[in-house]
Amino acid sequence: MSENQKTNLTLKKENGIAEIHLHVNKTNSYSLDFYRELNAAIDDIRFDQSIKVAILMSDMPNFFSAGADINFLKAADPRFKTQFCLFCNETLDKIARSPQVFIACLEGHTVGGGLEMALAADLRFMGDKAGKIGLPEVTLGVLAGTGGTQRMARLIGPSRALDLNVTGDLLTPQEALEIGLVDKVFPQEQTREKTLEYARKLVNSAAYAISNIKLSIQNGIEMPLNVAIRYEGELQNLLFRSEDAKEGLSAFLEKRTPNWQGK
């Protein structure tokens, strides 16, 4: 296992899985320094062909993240805050463009910029006693400006996203599951292991196909349907030429378990 520890997070890699552990402070309330480290960790993962799945998780017992540090924002001038939000958005946007599947493992309160980080992940798994989840930025007189309004609207629909953004209401894990804000809710004490179990399943299956499925969905959703279908076809063409596709078809016909190579 390799480990790269920084001030605000630790990046661990083992057996095809990368874990980004957040440990900024007790609520994981962050400033620019954290996002610089997160950006570097995402870049590290993107360039590592051995990594198939990445998991965002917190080392703090009660919080995934409470979002940006309010004192940090209050002290900054408007132009700096604008550039800070831009950098955060550029960092999070890399997740959708990366071939690895990113999972947010939510074992504590996930609010504001913490939820915006989770929304940028491909999947969100939450513990049933993790706490509250939502975007309360309106109570500060601002909007969720690191993708919150846009990613939430694309995930759960514009009217539900509008309601949650304009009221600032916080949901329970079960309520979040019911509207599709999170994908799975696990018993609290099993959340991390269940998330790792899911990640291992992906690593040990047709990882190259999974990577292209992720890119097809995350990139294609931003395209007109006819363009997205052609994009899907190009990715399928790559898969048809892959070693894994040859192996998958042979294994099916020979009634045996495929030996995936990830290429």
Residue pairs with C-beta under 8 A, 6 or more apart in sequence:
1 12
1 13
1 14
2 12
2 13
2 14
3 10
3 11
3 12
3 13
4 10
4 11
4 12
4 41
4 44
5 11
6 37
6 40
6 41
7 33
7 37
8 22
8 23
8 24
8 30
8 33
8 34
8 37
8 38
9 20
9 21
9 22
9 23
9 24
9 34
9 37
9 38
9 41
10 20
10 21
10 23
10 59
11 18
11 19
11 20
11 21
11 41
11 44
11 45
12 18
12 19
12 21
13 19
13 48
13 50
13 51
15 200
15 203
16 50
16 51
16 52
16 53
16 203
16 207
17 51
17 52
17 53
17 54
17 55
17 196
17 199
17 200
17 203
18 44
18 45
18 48
18 51
18 53
18 54
18 55
18 100
19 54
19 55
19 57
20 38
20 41
20 54
20 55
20 56
20 57
21 57
21 58
21 59
22 28
22 34
22 56
22 57
22 58
22 59
22 60
22 64
22 65
23 58
23 59
23 60
24 30
24 34
24 65
25 60
26 60
26 62
26 63
27 60
27 62
27 63
27 65
27 66
27 109
28 58
28 60
28 63
28 64
28 65
28 66
28 114
29 65
29 66
29 67
29 68
29 69
29 70
30 65
30 67
30 68
30 69
30 113
31 68
31 69
31 72
32 72
32 84
32 87
35 84
35 87
35 88
35 91
38 91
38 117
39 87
39 90
39 91
39 94
42 54
42 91
42 94
42 95
42 98
43 94
45 51
45 54
45 98
45 100
46 94
46 98
46 99
46 100
51 100
52 100
52 101
52 202
52 203
52 207
52 210
52 211
52 262
53 100
53 101
53 102
53 103
53 199
53 202
53 203
54 98
54 100
54 101
54 102
54 103
55 102
55 103
55 104
55 105
55 195
55 196
55 199
56 102
56 103
56 104
56 105
56 117
56 118
56 121
57 64
57 104
57 105
57 107
57 192
57 195
58 64
58 65
58 107
58 108
60 108
61 108
62 108
62 109
62 131
63 108
63 109
63 110
63 114
63 131
64 104
64 105
64 106
64 107
64 108
64 109
64 110
64 114
64 118
64 130
65 110
65 111
65 112
65 113
65 114
65 117
66 109
66 111
66 112
66 113
66 114
67 111
67 112
67 113
67 114
67 115
67 116
68 84
68 112
68 113
70 140
73 81
76 84
85 145
85 146
88 113
88 116
88 146
88 147
89 146
89 147
92 116
92 117
92 120
92 146
92 147
93 120
93 147
95 102
95 120
95 121
95 122
96 120
96 122
96 218
96 219
97 215
97 218
97 219
99 211
99 212
99 214
99 215
100 211
100 214
101 122
101 123
101 199
101 202
101 210
101 211
101 214
102 120
102 121
102 122
102 123
103 121
103 122
103 123
103 124
103 125
103 195
103 198
103 199
104 110
104 117
104 118
104 121
104 123
104 124
104 125
105 125
105 191
105 192
105 195
106 118
106 124
106 125
106 126
106 127
106 130
106 133
106 173
106 182
106 191
107 126
107 127
107 130
107 188
107 191
107 192
108 127
108 130
108 131
109 130
109 131
109 132
109 133
110 118
110 126
110 130
110 131
110 132
110 133
111 132
111 133
111 134
111 135
111 136
111 170
112 135
112 136
112 137
112 144
112 148
113 144
113 146
113 148
115 133
115 134
115 135
115 144
115 148
116 135
116 144
116 146
116 147
116 148
116 151
118 124
119 147
119 148
119 151
119 152
119 155
120 147
120 151
122 214
122 218
123 183
123 184
124 181
124 182
124 183
125 182
125 183
125 184
125 185
125 186
125 191
125 194
125 195
125 198
126 133
126 173
126 176
126 177
126 182
126 184
126 185
126 186
126 191
127 173
127 185
127 186
127 187
127 188
127 189
127 191
128 173
128 174
128 185
128 186
128 187
128 188
129 173
129 188
130 173
130 188
130 191
131 173
132 170
132 171
132 172
133 170
133 171
133 172
133 173
133 176
133 181
133 182
134 164
134 168
134 169
134 170
134 171
135 144
135 148
135 152
135 164
135 165
135 168
136 168
136 170
137 143
137 144
137 145
137 148
137 165
137 168
138 165
138 166
138 167
138 168
139 168
143 149
143 165
144 152
144 165
148 165
149 161
149 165
152 161
152 164
152 165
152 181
153 161
153 162
154 221
155 161
155 180
155 181
156 179
156 180
156 181
160 179
163 169
164 171
171 179
171 181
173 182
173 185
174 185
176 182
176 185
177 183
177 184
177 185
184 194
184 198
186 194
186 195
202 210
204 260
205 260
206 244
206 248
206 258
206 260
207 244
207 260
207 262
208 239
208 242
208 244
208 260
208 261
208 262
208 263
209 239
209 242
209 244
209 245
209 248
212 235
212 236
212 238
212 239
215 235
216 228
216 231
216 232
216 235
219 231
220 228
220 231
220 232
221 228
223 231
239 245
242 263
243 261
243 263
244 258
244 260
244 261
244 262
244 263
247 258
247 259
247 260
247 261
248 258
248 260
251 257
251 258
251 259
252 258
